[in-house]
Amino acid sequence: MAELKFEIIEHIGVLSENAKGWTKELNKVSWNERPAKYDLREWSPDHSRMGKGITLTDEDIEALKAILNDEEDDIDENDIL
């Protein structure tokens, strides 16, 4: 199996951390020396190992942002309380 090359170009943020110290992160990652894409997955504390994840293009992120913003507008604060 061919070696997987990756480089975290930009660390955007951590969504959560599990008991073993792995963090679910949103980063911009270049896979196999290709242009960087948004990447959402779990990483080991030293970023040497990773879990399964998804990559998103700039267009995917814009669409996701629009969907989430629309959902946020639909939330009624009375439903939360």
C-alpha positions in Angstrom: 0.0 0.0 0.0 1.3 3.4 -0.9 2.4 5.8 1.8 -0.1 8.5 2.6 1.4 12.0 2.7 -0.3 14.8 4.4 0.5 18.3 5.7 -1.8 20.3 8.0 -1.6 23.7 6.2 -4.0 25.6 8.6 -5.4 24.6 12.0 -8.9 26.1 12.2 -10.3 24.7 15.4 -11.0 21.8 17.8 -14.6 20.6 18.1 -14.1 18.1 20.9 -11.6 15.9 22.8 -12.1 12.3 23.9 -10.8 10.6 27.1 -7.6 9.4 25.3 -6.7 12.9 24.2 -7.7 12.5 20.5 -9.2 15.7 19.2 -11.9 16.2 16.5 -10.5 19.0 14.4 -11.3 21.2 11.4 -8.1 21.9 9.5 -7.0 22.6 6.0 -4.9 19.6 4.9 -2.9 18.9 1.8 -3.2 15.2 1.0 -0.4 13.6 -1.2 0.9 17.1 -2.2 -2.4 18.2 -3.7 -4.1 21.5 -3.0 -5.3 21.8 0.6 -9.0 21.1 1.4 -11.0 21.5 4.6 -10.7 18.3 6.6 -12.8 17.1 9.6 -11.5 14.1 11.5 -10.0 12.9 14.8 -6.3 13.3 15.4 -3.9 11.7 18.0 -2.3 14.2 20.4 0.9 14.4 18.3 -1.0 14.4 14.9 0.9 11.3 13.8 -2.3 9.2 13.6 -5.8 10.0 12.4 -9.2 8.5 12.3 -11.6 8.4 9.4 -12.9 11.8 8.3 -14.2 13.8 5.4 -12.7 16.4 3.2 -14.6 19.4 1.9 -13.9 21.9 -0.9 -14.4 25.6 -0.5 -17.7 25.3 -2.2 -18.8 22.5 0.2 -17.9 24.6 3.2 -19.9 27.6 1.9 -22.9 25.3 1.4 -22.5 23.8 4.8 -22.2 27.2 6.4 -25.4 28.4 4.6 -27.3 25.3 5.8 -26.1 25.8 9.4 -26.9 29.5 9.4 -30.4 28.7 8.1 -30.9 26.1 10.9 -29.7 28.6 13.4 -32.3 31.1 12.2 -35.0 28.4 12.5 -34.3 27.7 16.2 -36.8 29.2 18.5 -35.3 30.1 21.9 -38.6 29.0 23.6 -38.0 25.5 22.3 -34.7 25.3 24.1 -36.0 26.5 27.5 
